[in-house]
Amino acid sequence: MNLKNTLCRHTSALKLAAMALSILLLQACAGNAPRKPASLSASIMSPFQNLDPGYSFLQEINGSGLTRNIVWVYKGEEDGLYRWDLFRDSNTDGDPWQTQWFNEHGAMVRYEQSLSTATWSPHNCFRVIGECEFQYTDPYGFENAYVREGSFDGRTWSYKLYRLNEDNRHLISNGDVRFNQAGIEVFHESYMDNNGHQIARVTRFF
């Protein structure tokens, strides 16, 4: 009888030790899990919620023989998306040159231009941390699959964009984006696979 009790006590002790070891292993794994960088502010990952309609800024785009000035005007929330109207050459009279819709995290979902529409499903993976896949449908209805890799260093986001072709990836662009404290993209330098190079910067807030 005493031997049986002793064996039971040893068995219970072994079970407790195994449970304790499992807890320690889980804690160690949790400690190595990817985390949101502490330097990221809520405004960078949720940039439009606190903006008032009419908020606007001037963006200058230079690259590959192109120079263009675009005025961005925030129009507010529509059906769960955040709308921006874009006007060329600082002229905000009349209809916008392009309208873009973003989700709550600042990733583009669709744009409209000259009665044509392009969409990203579920979005274009802008501001993504890690790897993110999406489907792009151009205004003519052609679809392409992409994957974007991104990481943050302070308020600077770096990314690589690949087009997917079956099991192959083709790098088509990479770049660096800087955000201000409000989460607005104020600088974007990108390099394309055709040796294209473009810089877009905000030069003025209204």
Secondary structure, DSSP 8 states (H G I E B T S, - for coil): -HHHHHHHHHHHHHHHHHHHHHHHHHHHHHHTS----TT--HHHHS-STT--TT-EEEEEEEETTEEEEEEEEEEEEETTEEEEEEEETT--SSS-SEEEEE-TTS-EEEEEETTEEEEEES---TT-SEEEEEEEE-TTS-EEEEEEEEEEETTEEEEEEEEEETTEEEEEEEEEEEE-TTS-EEEEEEEETTS-EEEEEEEEE-
